[in-house]
Amino acid sequence: MISNLTGWHFLIIAGVLAAMLLIALAVVLTVVYLARRRPAGSGNPTDPAARLAQLNQLRAQGLVTEAEYDAKRREILGLL
């Protein structure tokens, strides 16, 4: 089967493989770029004091109800 391939076939195969490699490289570089752009504290804080402070801010802004606040506060304190 390979003996039936001409030089053009090999060029086409090489082009397709090169395109796939470039796409994979672009995806990896994009992921690395986005990971570096994300601020260190933008995720969910693991420190219970920071989580409680954030929860207090959300309650003060009216973004969580008292029931949600109490439930989440108990959950955070239960992890201690």
N, C-alpha and C positions, 0 to 999 in steps of 0.2 A: 504494500500500500504506500509506504513512504517513497518507494522508487518511482511512483507515478507523479509525485509532487514536483512542480517546476520551481524555479527561482522566485517567481511571483508569489507562489503559495507560501514559501518561507517568509517572504517580506510581509505578507498579510498577517501571518501568524505572529511574527515578531512585533508588528504594529499593534495588534490586539493585546498581546502580553504587555507591551510597554504602556498602553493606555490603562490597562488594569492596574499596573504598578503605580502609575501616576495618580490614579483615583484613590488607591489605598494610602499613598503618601499624603495626599491632600486631606483625607479623613483624619489621619493620625495627627497631622500638624494643626488641624482645626481643633481637635480635642485638647491638645496640649495648650494651644493659645487660649481657649476658653477657660481651661483650668487655672491658668496663671492670672487671668483677668478677674476671677472671682475673689472678692475680699476674704480675708481669713475668717472674719467673724460673721459672715453672711449666712452660714448654715444654722442649724439648730444648736444652740449652746448646750454643752454638756454639764456645765457648772450649775448646780441647783439654785444658787443665789442669783445667777444671771438669768436663769429661766423664770424664777419668781419675779424678778424685776421687770422682765419683758411681759410677763402675764399681768402685772400691776399696770403697766403702761397701756396694754390692750383694754383692760377694764376701765381705766381713766378716760380712754378715748371712746368708750362705749361700743367697742368692737366685739366684746364678749359679754354675755349675760352673767348675773350673779351666780346662777346655778352652774354655768360652764366654768366660771372662775373657781368656784368652790371645788368642783370635781377635779379640775386640772391641778389645783393647788394640793389637794390630797394625794393625787397621783405623784407629783414631784416630791412631796415630803415622804411618801411611802418608799421612794427609792433610796432614801438616806440610810 
